[in-house]
């Protein structure tokens, strides 16, 4: 059962009923779900959770909706892998990879959308909607199909064909908006006011965002009910990072883990790093930027949760780091070659950020470190195409193979696009 | 009458200009500030504008053309 109690303004603290609203009517601050933690203590136990399904819904007691009504495509309980080869490369001893490529639409967005779709259906919406350049669009389309809801997905008109397919296949209506990134933002904000649709990251945002907490819950459970010493999280809107922290705090509040001493570090691509820039300047004020990076799934120039992410850096003692696009590609290749995980560009940001932090001594050698890989690499193949070697071309006889083998160091990079 | 909730982010050189006053006057809009943080080198204001829908759109375009960043109050909506 859900112990959600109310929505509370993160700015002025005013409370609202659990309705499809996202901003405080008084100060226009963002709303967040609050829970009755006193009632949860004693009821929500490790044993109860362990008896649940191998999905995010095993944590339904800590989410804002009930598992019985879930729009579930099998999201969550993704692998937490001890990354010994990568750890050795980075000079660490206890490094783990939380691999969210293993979700049904190959990204962590399934965690947030399963909650949003469930709430949308509970509220009686007939349409699920979002504006996205990739992962979110795929997940909304898939969940709408599963729930029998109509889906509207707004995309920039110059989006690559390959990214359109991953949403269109589920039967969603795709709307290509001919305008700048800012204009797409404005249009969707106006649409959310005008149409009675469940825009997952607008009017359903307080519930949607709660899904990210399940990453913290899973990691702690998979580590034997203990919080990691250090988390490395990619930053876009900052919501994922903030909610992992919230999830850790909740487990401690409910005595499911001992006190949380986790340092929360975050990484952005240098071409879109408003949170890192503010952190480096020692200010809580985010200056919006125009994104220019290959890490498109992190390209949020005006991050909704940037301010709260900066507060979490301060509370937890973590570090923020920005990496170049070359480092992003290097991070993707390093993870793939050392651990067999093909991450999208956001994963390259995480691994390149971790590498930088380890080199700078900001991640200690003996810490239990968890790096969050939030999406699969098949969606962003173009990022690494230019740096990978082409196949060996051989005639169907042994001499040709052996000649090619002896020349393999001279291979040209793969050309073409995804 | 239509309403829109927006966030204005001012660069340093525009902080001292009465842009919100001009927006209300030139486009016949009611501006209602709910939260703000303005210092000598930067500033942001969260407000609601109310009036004719076309005038709101024209007005917000005018503000953006002045060099002020105009965003929905909930930040970027387009996600990866």
Interface residues (C-beta under 8 A of the other chain):
Chain A: X11 X22 X23 X26 X27 X28 X29 X30 X109 X130 X131 X132 X133 X134 X135 X136 X154 X156 X181 X182 X184 X185 X186 X188 X189 X190 X192 X193 X199 X201 X202 X205 X236 X237 X285 X287 X288 X296 X297 X298 X299 X300 X301 X302 X303 X304 X305 X306 X346
Chain B: X4 X5 X9 X34 X35 X37 X42 X44 X46 X48 X60 X69 X70 X71 X72 X73 X74 X75 X76 X77 X78 X79 X80
